[in-house]
């Protein structure tokens, strides 16, 4: 595996390790006799069945980064998502910021190979997610903590008998935490987890991910059997070969979800943003 790709996977595997819990669907309420492991297993199985039915959405994201708060309109497409800057720290973006964004969009619009490369990486991410979903029921020990409202509280801890085979599986397997499962649709509404131990690669020579890295993911129900991530907080630190730093500090909330045409392209999303911008000027 190439160094750059391996580093990318390590940074993103932590996110996937949390997110793989945050989905899943069946069409009947949980049975009283169903165990926590069975409930999680159903969620993972049904998420795998649903992943092929991809839908596209537009929403507003509020992202905290480097001491600033960025508010953006995000439009998902069949290629790569478009992020349009709405405000920075509560103020309209400057002309310089808008020009930088427009230049970035136009560069991607003219570079089909670049858009394809980003899409290919997203496709690889999806395949990694699917593989992690398949191992979750065996990778953890689950403890049913009882009902809270319409949800079931389930704690999860690494299963000492499980032997992870990849870097991503090792990061996943190190998580400890709790999930809230909506019993009506068997969907995860909240996950909070952290790395209970450091994850070391090659006795530390290759690198490590530090103990205590944490994540919290909240999901919102948009319509029957349709859920999206409404908030995501991730903190992870570590080091890879050649002292390359691994860190991921993300804090983003999302609202105003609206479905869009399932065949929306990158160019069409840019056109939609431009039309909205002109309409606001009138």
Secondary structure, 3 states (H helix, E strand, C coil): CCHHHHHHHHHHHHHHHHHCCCCCCCCCCCCCCCCHHHHHHHHHHHHHHHCCCCCEEEEEEEEEECCEEEEEEEECCCCCCEEEEEEECCECCCHHHHHHHHHHHHHHHHCHHHHHHHHHHHHHHHHHHHHHHHHHHHHEEEEEEEEECCEEEEEEEECCCCCCCCHHHHHHHCEEEEEEEECCCCEEEEEEEEECCCEEEHHHCCEEECCCCEEEEEEEEEECCEEEEEEEEEEEEEEEHHHEEEEEEEEEEEEEEEEECCCCCHHHHHHHHHHHHHHHHC
